[in-house]
Amino acid sequence: MTKIVSVHSFRGGTGKSNTSANIAAQLALSGKRVAVVDTDVQSPGIHVLFGFDEEMQGKMLNDYLYGGCPIVECAHDVTSKVGDTTGTLYLVPASIKAADIAKVLRQGYDVELLNEGFRALVKGLNLDVLVIDTHPGLNEETLLSITISDTLLLILRPDKQDFQGTAVTVDIARRLEVPELLLLVNKVPSQADLAAVSEDVSRAYGAEVAGVLQLTEDMVTNASGGLFSITSPDHPWSRTLATVAARVGA
C-alpha cells in the first residue's frame, strides 16, 4: 500500500522544500518507488534541487491542473540524482514561468484536481511513497493535502512565530484525524542541546519529534545546489535526515 507523506510548515523559510527533496531521495536510495510533488504552485522551488532551472522542459503540474495532460506525464524521472539504487524517484515540478504563476494567482484552480492527481500518480507509477511538498501556511490546498495524508511531517524553526503557527497546524491536523503526526525542528543553532530541544518540542505539542537538524554553514554554502544528503552522506545533517526519512517511510 502506498504511503502518502505531506511535508508542511506554517511559515516560509523553514527549509521545507529542501527537506522534502532529501527525504524523497533517501527513500528512493533505500529501494522504494517514490514521487515528490511540488504543490506550491504560487512559489515553486523544489525543482532547483534536482538541477532544473527556469528553462526546464517537459510537462509541469500546471499543465495537468489546467487540463493539458494527465498528471503521470508531468512526472520526471530523476533517479539519476540519487545515484546507484534499486529504487526510483520521480519529480512532479510546478512551473516557474512568470505567466504560469500569474495565471495561478489570477484564476486559481480546482483543488479537487490535486486529490484526483495524487491517486493517478500512485496508481500510474506504482508508488511506495508519495511525498507532497505543500504551500506554507493554511489554505484549501494545504488542508486537502493534510486530509489525505498517512503522515504529516511538520517543520518548524526555534522561533516564537513558528512555535505559535505550528501549534495551530497541529490542532487542525488532530481535528482532521491525520493518522500520524511528526515534527522536525530545523535550523537549530549549533550550540544548542539537540536532545533538550527535541524533548521540549515534543512536550510542547504532545507529538513525536522525528529529528532535530542543526543550522550548518555547509548547508548554507550548498545554497540549494543539489541534494545535500546524497552529495555529503556522512555529514551530521545528512545522517539525521536519513534517520528522519527512514521514520517517515516506515
N, C-alpha and C positions, 0 to 999 in steps of 0.2 A: 504493500500500500504506500502511495506517495505521501510524503510529509511536506506540509506547506508551512514555511517559516517567514514571518514578516519581521523585518528589521526596521525599527522606528525610533524616532526621538521627538520630543516635544518642540525643541528649538533646532535651528540650523547650526552648522559649525561643530557638531559633535563628533564628526568622523564616521557618520552613518554609512555613506556610500563606500568608503574605503573598507569599513568593516564588512559590509555585505559582500563586496567583491572578494575579499580574502577568505571569508568563511566559505563562500561558494567554491573557491579554488581549492581549499583544503578538503572539502567534502569530495570533490572530483578526484583529488590526489589519493583519497582513500579508496577509490574504485567505484564511487557512486555516479549515477547519471543525474546531472544537476543542471538546472537552468536558473539564471538570475534575471529578473525583470526590473527595469528602471521605470517605475510608475510616477516618478517626479517629473512629469512632462512639462511643468512650468519652468523648471530649472534643472535640466538633466546634466549628469556629470560622470556617472559610473563608467561610461564608455572610455574615458581617458585612461583609466587604469588598465584597460585591455589594449591600449595602443592605438585607439581610434581618435581621429580629430574631426573638425567641423566638415571635412570633405568626405567623411566615411560613406561608403557605397552600400547599396542594398536596401531592403525594406526596414522600416522603423516601426515602433509601436504606434506612432501617429497614423501610419498607413492603415493599420488594422482598425484603429478607433474611428476612422472616417470612411470605412468601407472599401479600402483599396486592395485588400488582400486578406487571406486567412492569417491568423497570428503565427502559425507554425512557420510561415515564410519569412517572418521577422526574426527568427532565431538564428543567430550567427554562431557557428561552431568555433569556439575559442580555446579548445582543449590544448592546443599547442602552447598557450601561455602558461599552462600548468607544468608542462614537461612530461616525463615518462610516467604514464599512468594507464591503468586499465579502465579508468573512469572516463566520463565525457562531460564537458562543460559548454553550455550554450549561454549566450547573452542576447537578451531582447532589449536593445537600446531605444531611448527616446530621441527624437530629432533635436539637434542643436541649432538648426537653421532658424534665423530670426522670424521668417514668415510663418513657419510652422508653430513656433512658440506663441506668436501674436494671435494665430488662429485659435489656439487652445484658450488663451486668455480672453479673447473676444467672444468665441462661440461656446466654449466648454465642450463637453462630450457626454455621451450616455455612459454613466458609471457602471451600469449593469453589464456593459460590454466587457469590462475588465474581468468580472466574475466568469462570464462565458469563455473569455480568452484563456484564463488560468486553467479551466477544465480542459480546453482544447490542447493546451501545451502539455499538460500532464499525460493525456491520452496519446497525442500525436508523437511525442518524443519519448514516451515510456519512461517517465522520470521517477527517480527515487526521492529526490528532494527538489522542491520549487522554492527559491529564495526571492522574496519580494522586497525591493528597496523602495520604501514608501516616501511620500512627500512629508516633510516635517510638519508638526502641528496637528490639529484635529479638523478634518473636513470629511466630506462624503466619501471620497476615495479611500482615505485612511480608515474610516470606520468599516468600510467594506472589507479591506484587507485584514483588519483585525478580526472581524467576524468569521471569516472563512479559514483562519489560521489554526493549525495544530499547536504551533509555538509562536509566541510573541516575544521577541528579544528587544527590550527597551534599553537604549543607550543614553547615558547621562554623564555630564561632567561634574566635578566637585564645585558646583556653582549654585548659589541660592535660587536663581531664576530657574535653572534646570531642575533643582530639587522640587520646587513648587509645581512646575509644569508636569514633571514626571508623576507626582502624586495624583494629579487629575487624571492622567492617562491610565495609571494603574487602577484607579477607581472605575473608570469606564470599561477597561478590559475585564474586570471582575463582573461588572454588570452584564457584559456581553458573554460571560461564561467562557472565556478563552481557556482551552484545556490546560495549557502550560504557559506560565509567565516567568520569564527570566530577565535578569538585569545585567547590564555590562557597564562598568564605570570606566570611562575613557579619559585620557589626557590628565592623569593624576600626577602631580609634581613628584619628581624623583626622590625627594627627601621624605615623602610620606610613608607611613607604615601601611603596606598594602593589605595585610591581614586585618588590621584595625579598620581600614576603610571598608573592606568587604563586610565585616561584622556590623559596622554602624549602618551601612546602607541596607543590609538585609533586615536589620531590626526596624529601621525606619519605615520600610514598605511592607514588611511581613512577606518577603519574597526571596527566592534563591538568587544569589549573585553568581552568575556563571564565570565571571572573571573581572579582573582589575588590570587595566592597561596603563602603563606609565607614559607620560609625555616624554618623548625621546627626541633628541636632536637628529638622530639618524632618520627617523620618520619625517621630520620637518624637511630635512635635506632631500629626501626622496621626492617630496613635492608632487605626490600622485603620479610619479613617473613609472609606475608599474605595481605589480603585486608583491609587496614587501615580504610577505610571509613565504613567498616562493623564491625570491631572489636572495633573501637573507634568512634561511630557515633556522639557523642556530641563534639568532638574536633573541633576547628575552621577550621582546614584544611578540615575535613570531611564535615562540613556543607557547606563550599564553593564549594567543589567538587560535592556535591549533587545538588547544585544550577546549576552548570555547566552542569551536566548530564540532569537535567530537561530541560534546554535550548536547549541542543543538541537533545534531544529526542522529542521535541515539534513538 
